[in-house]
Amino acid sequence: MKTYKRVRSLPSEGEAGRVTPFVPGWGEREAARREVRRPAIPSGRSPAPPRIVICALLVAFAAIAALAAEVDTSSLPPASTQQGVTFAKDIKPIFDKACVACHSAEKPKGKLRLDTLEGTMKGSIDHKVVEPGNSAKSILVQNIGFIGDEDTWMPPPGNTNKIDALTKDEIGLIRAWIDQGAK
Ligand code: HEC
């Protein structure tokens, strides 16, 4: 811990200049600011709402916006009923065909690797794309199901690699894999 010695002597001119820089008009502006905050004569109008109220309103609006932005997952193909779905056996072949051209070790798009289970579970640069047990909420499923923001649809429609969208069965299998815990 730093301890500060009490300085009894006045700071030298140079120091004083640094500590309290001279701002032209500061005094007047500060006085004007205080005047606005606490009017000397009651104006008859109610005072401005306290900051906490404004903050609460902002939070409420943000929450409403977030809810409105929530992706409608009702159009997703249903999860397959197949049991014992695993990455190695069932999912890797789909990813190898449709995803790894852009999501493998060299220059993975969005920093997301889909050539291994580890890479898939690690997710992209800033978030996970698979939520084990909840395929509808998983970003990866929303992307391949072509719901939400079009810029995130995967594989990107009209991509130069000419990779087609996944079929309903493939999406259903990926959903089953995630719902079963993404092993
Ligand atoms: C032609 C190239 C290409 C192909 C093929 C492709 N992707 Fe992508 N993918 C991208 C690009 C580019 C981004 C990054 C978008 C961005 O950062 O805005 C991306 C991002 C993603 C993301 C989002 C990462 C994040 O940060 O939210 C997911 C999930 C994803 N891809 C999954 C897939 C899946 C699954 C497949 C195969 C079915 C696939 N991608 C095929 C190019 C591709």
Boltz pocket constraint, residues with backbone or C-beta under 6 A from the ligand:
constraints:
  - pocket:
      binder: B
      contacts: [[A, 94], [A, 95], [A, 98], [A, 99], [A, 100], [A, 101], [A, 102], [A, 103], [A, 109], [A, 110], [A, 112], [A, 114], [A, 124], [A, 125], [A, 126], [A, 127], [A, 129], [A, 139], [A, 140], [A, 143], [A, 144], [A, 151], [A, 152], [A, 153], [A, 154], [A, 155], [A, 156], [A, 159], [A, 160], [A, 161], [A, 163], [A, 166]]
      max_distance: 6.0
